[in-house]
Amino acid sequence: MNKLIFVILAIASPLIGRSQDTTSVSLLFVGDVMQHDSQISAAFDPISKSYDYGACFQYVKPVVRSADIAFANLEVTLAGPPYKGYPQFSAPDELAKGLKDTGFDVLVTANNHCVDRGRKGLERTIDVLDTLGIPHTGTFKDAAAREVQYPLIVEKKGFRFSLLNYTYGTNGIPVTTPNIVNLIDTLQIRKDLFKAKLQQTDAVIVFMHWGAEYQDAPNRAQKELAQFCLNNGATLVVGAHPHVLQPMQWNKEKNQLVAYSLGNFVSGQQSRYRDGGAMLWVEFEKQMSSDSVSSVRIKNASYELAWVYRNNEVPKKYFILPMKEFEQDTLLINNPAIVDRMKEFAVDSRSLYKKNIDIDESDRMAFETSYFKILLTTSSDSITIMDTTANIGFYGLYPEPEKDSLINWTTGKFYDREIAIEALHQIKSSTRYNDARLIWYYWDKRMEELSSGK
């Protein structure tokens, strides 16, 4: 018996001391964030005389926030008023605040609209993002700032990434000295990629503003530039500017991925192919051995679609709708013609993405967006300490502000209707709240009172 134990230990001994810790991090990339005149008008609140983008991002917010690191292309300046859309963009600062609140962690700023408002616009955009604490890269106030800040290092969950960003041009508007906009120049890109290598990060990401507008296939220049970046140390190359989707490909053997264009994340463009975009998910995995040697690889890559819905209000409001949650929706959009347009976008996009290489649509579960609460009372002084225990305490007790300084007291959320009805009957029969009512919520909005529980 002792000999058997010895043999087992002898066989296992080469593995002892080689234990590995495996960690992962999820990255989410979206395309162009734009602000046309109609979008700026939609965000304006005439009562408060201020701008608010909460409604625009509310439905996609849970998706973005579920990523460990979320990246977007800010294709406007934050140059201050007067606010204007195409052709020389200046968006309200509240747009950047909305992006941060939605969950975006990093913005790239090198694109053909980054100097739409000259030196003031470029520098004020940087100042606003810095004030909000949003890391960014692609444009700089001067060479000294670029030297210190570039390539940008992004860190999360023990991973470190080098981020680079370039644009093909600035619409013919000259860059004012001493400002710097990263233009596509292979000599400079090679130097920057070498510097990124010296940073010894886990992977190098290059965000390119390139290609021909409204073309659903990458041109020769895009392909050659992507390969140049990959040959010189990049792991991911992500593209923007065409305002429509272009295919993506993952070379698993070489651990390299290219997404040529993610289309419009949000814009005022409502014509076919331009009214939505893709969200690219890339999961990195790191294996760290006991001798502190690590290996990093792309573990998973997938996409999901997001469509921009514009309703019939005056002015029209914009909403980014993740397709997983809204493709079968019958509540938010009640206009058959608009539903058909959303489905057309989905069909077009999935047809194009059949050309992808090893990148399929995400299989994530849709978020629970419909739920129920039991409304106990609207009198803020009628909740007692006794109510926080026993039957009521079991279901949770929460204040829900109402207009005129009233407070609704409700239970916690129920995602199953039958369970909610059972809880309602139990509360009505065994507590003093015999007039409790069941309320249905959809995306945190009270939709309907189901007083009978039926």
N, C-alpha and C positions, 0 to 999 in steps of 0.2 A: 504493500500500500504506500509506504514511504517512497519507494522508487517511482511509483506512478505520479505522485505529487511532484517529485523532482523533475520528471520528464515534462510535466505540464508547465512548471515554472521555467524550465529551460527554453521551451518553445515560445513562451510569452515574453521572456526577458528582453528580446530586441524591441518590443513595443513599449516596455516600461520606460517612462521618461519622455515619451513622445506624444503624450496626450495633447489633444488639440481643442482649443476654444473656438467656436464658430459664432460669428455675429453677422448681422445683416442690416442694411439701411435701404429705405425706399426713396427714390427720386422721382419727382413728377415735373414734366416739362410741358408748357403750353406755348402757343404761338403769339400772334400779334394782339397787343392791347391797344386799341385805338379809341379816339374820341372825335367823332364827326359832330357837326352842329346839332343834329337831331338827338344825339346821345347827351350832349351837354344840356340841352333844353329839358330832356327827360329827367335829369338828375337834379334839376333846380326846384326848390321848394319855395313857392311864391309867398307863403306865410312867414317862414323864418328868414327868407331872403338868403338862403344858403344852399349848398349842394350836398347830396347824400347818395352814395352808391350802394347802400345796404341792400336795397331791393334788387338791384342788378345782379349781385353776387350771391344772394341768399340761398339759392338752390344748389349751386355748385360748391358752396362753402364747406359742407361736410366732406366732400371728395378731396378738396385741396388740403384741408386740415388733417386728413388721414395720412398724408405723405410726411415722411421725415424731413425732406427738403423739397420745396416747390420753387420752380424757376419760371419767369415770364419775360417776354420782350416788351418793354415799355416804349411804344412807338409814338410818343408825343413828347413835347416839352412841358415842363411845369413852370412856365415863364411868367405866370401871374396874368391878371386881366389886361386887356379884354380877352376873354376866352374865345377860341375860334377852332373850328375843325379844318377840313381840307381847304386849301393846300398847305397852309402853314399852321401847324397845330400848336395850341397852348391850352392845356386842360386844367381844370381846378385842382388845387392841392388835395382836395378830398378824394380824388381818384386814387392817389398813392395811399392815403389812409385806408380807403376801402380795400385795396389790394393786400395791405398788411393785415387788416382785420380778417380777411378771407383766408389767410394762411400762407400767402406767398412770402418766401424767405429771402429770395435773391432776384434782382431785376437786372437785365442787360439793357444798355442804353445806346449802343452803337448801331444806328440805322439811318436810313436816308432822310429822316425827319428830325434828327437830333440837333440840328442847328437852324431849325425853322425860324427861331427868334434871335438868331445871332449869338453873340457872346453872352448877353444877359440871360437868354433862355437856357443855354447850356449850363452856365454856372448856377443859376437859380435852381435848375432841376437837381443838380448835385447837392446843393444846400438843403433842399426840401427832403430829399431822401436821407441825407445824413442826419437831419434833425429828427426824422421819424425812426432812425435806427435801422434802415433797410440797406443791407449790403448791395452794392451795385458795381458794375464795371463796363468798360467800353468807351467812355468819354472821361476826360480829365481836364482840370483847370490849367495844368501846365506839366512840363516834362518831369519836374521834381515829384509831383504827386503820382504820376504814372510809374516812375521808378520805384517808389515805395509800395504802391498799392497793387502792382500788376506783375504776374497773374494773381487774381484774387483767390485766396485760400478760403474754402468753405468747409466747416467742420461740424460733424454731428455723430453722436453715438460711437465715438472712437474712430470714425472715418475722416479722412482729409482729402479734399478734391481741389485741384487747380482749375480755375475757370477763366477761359479766354473768350473774347468777343470782338468781331470785326464786321464792317459793312463795306459794300461795293462802292458807296459814294454818299453824297449829301445833297442830291438834287441840284447840283451845280452851284449851291451856296458855299462860298469859301469859308473855311474854318478860321476864325479870328485868332491871331497870335495873342497870348501864348497857349491858347486852348489846344487840346489834342483829341482827335477822333481816330480811333483805330480803323484804318482803312485796310482793305485786303491787299497785302503786299507780301509775297511769299518769302522774300528775304527777311523781312521783319518778323513774320510769323514763325519762321525757322528759329530765329533768335529767341523769340518768346517761348516756344516749345522747349528749347534747350534750358531756358531759365526755369520753366515749370518742372522739368526733370530734376533740376537741382533742389527743388523744394521737397522732393522725396514724398510726394503725396501718394494716395492710393490709386488715383486715376486722374487723367487730364480730360477736361470737357471743353470743347470748342463750340461756341454758339455763333453761327454765321448768318449774316443778313445778305442774301444773294439770290441769284436766279432771275427768271423772267416772270413778271406778274401774270397771273391767271392761267399759267401753264401747269398742267397736272403731271408733268414728267420733268425730272432734272435735266438740265442741259449738259453739254460736254464739259463746260467750265466748272460746274458744280461737282461733277463726278471726279474730275482731275484734282480739284482743290480738296475735296473730302479725302481722296486717297493720299494726297500730299500730307495732310494733317495726321492721318493714321500712320503713315510711314515714318513720321517724325515724333511719334510718342503719344498721340491722342488715343483715347479709348472710345469716347463718344463725340460725334459731330452732329449737332442739332441745327436745323435751318429754319429761317423765317423770311418773309418778304413777298412771296408769290400771292399771298392772300387766298390761296386754295391749297388743298392737300396734295402732297407728293409722296410716293412710296417710301418705305423705310426697310432697312435690312440689318440683320444681326449675323455676323460671322462668328459662330460659337468657337470654332477652332482657334481663331486669332484673338478672341475676346474683344471684338470691336463692333461698334454699332453706329449706323448713320440713319438719321431721319431728315430727309431733304427739305420738307416743309410741313409744319403743323397747322397751316392755315390761320384763319382769324379766330382768336379766342373770344374777342368781343369787338364789334365794329358796327358802323351804321350801314355797311354794305349788305343789302338784302337780296341780291340777285342769286341765281342758282350757282352752287359750288362755293360761293363766298360767304354764305350766311352761317358758317360754323367752322369748327376745327376739331383737331384731335388732341387728346391729352396722352402723353407718352409716359408710361411707367417703366422704370428701370430699377431693378433690385440688385444691389451689390452684396456679395458674400465675402467675408474675410475669415480665413482660417489661420489662427495663431498657434504655433507650436511652442513647446516648453522652452525652446532655445531662442524664443522671441523672433523667429523667422515667420513672416506672414505671407500668405498668398491671397490675392484679391481677384475675383472674377465676377462677371455679370451672371447672376443666377437666373433671373427671369426678366423678360421684356414683353410688354403688351401695350395695347392702345385702347382707349375708349373715346367715344364721340361726344361732343357737346354742341348743341344747336342754339342759336340766338333767336329768342322769341320776342317779337315786338307786338304789343297788344293794340287795342283800338282806342285807348285813352287819348285825350288832347291836353298836352303833347303826349305822344306815344311813349310808353315805358319799355325798357329793354330788360330781358332776363336771360341769363345763361342757363340752359337746361341740360344736365347730364342725361344722356339717352337711356342709361340703365334705369333711371328713376322715372323718366317721362315718356318713353316710347309707347307705353300702353295707357298713358294718362287720359282720363276723360273729364277731369275736373277743372284744371287750370285753363286749358284751351278748349273752348266750345265752338270754335269756328271750323267747319269741315275743310275749308280751303286752306287754312293755316296748318291744320293737322296734315293735310296732303303734302304741303311743302316740307314739313319736318320729316315725314316719311321718305320723301324724295331725296332729301339730304342724306338720310341714313342709307338708302339703297345705293346712291351714287358713291358714297364714301366706302362702303363695304365692297362694292364692285372694284373700285380703284385699289383697295388694300389687298385684293387677291394677288396683287403683284409683289406684296411684301415677301421678304425672306425671313422665315422663322420668327415673325412677330404677328401674333394673332390678337383678336379682341380680348380684352380683360374678362376674366371669369369671376370678378369680385361679386359678392352678394349686394343687391340693392339695399340702400339704407331704409330703415323703418321710418316712414314719413307720415303714417296715419296712426293715430293712437286715441285713447279715451282717458278722460279724467272724471271723477265724481265730484260734482260741486256740492259742498256742504252748506255754506252760508255766505252771504255778502256782508254780514255785520262784523266788523273788525273786532268788536269787544265781546263777542259771544263764544269765542273759543277759550276753553278753560284748560288748566293743566291736566285735568282728568282725561281730556280728549286726546292728549298726546300719547296716552298709553292704551292698553287693551285693544279693542277693535279698530279704532281710528288710527292709532299709532302704527299698527301692523301694516297699513296701506300707505303710510306717510302722510304728512300734513304740510301743505305749502301755501304761502300767501300769493295771490295773483292780483296785482294792481288793476284797478278798474278806474274808469273816468270818475270825476267828481270826488276824488280822494277816497273812494270806497275800496275795500279789499275783498276779493273773493277768496275763500278758503277751499282748497281742493285736495284730493288725494294725489298720489303720484300717478305715473303713466301706466296704462294698461295697453299692450299691443294686441291682445286677443280680446275680441268683442264679447265672447261668451263668458270669459273669466271676469271681465268688467261688469257684466250684467249680474253675475253671481255675487260679486262684491257689493254692488248697489243694493241688492235685495237683503244681503246680510246686514249692511249698515242701517237700512231703513227699518229692519225688524228688531235690531238689538241695541240701537242707540237712539238718542233723542232727535236725530236728524231724519225724521220720517218723511221729510219733503226733499231729500237729497235727489239730485238729478244727474243724469249721465250726459256728458258733453263730448262731442267728437271734434278732434283737431286734425288738421291737414297742414303739414309744414308749419307747425306751431301757430296756425291761424284757426280760431274757433270757427267751425263750419256749421254746426247744427246741434241743437239741444234735443236729446232723446230722453225726455222726462220719464217715460214709461219703461225705458230700457229695451224697447222693441226695435 
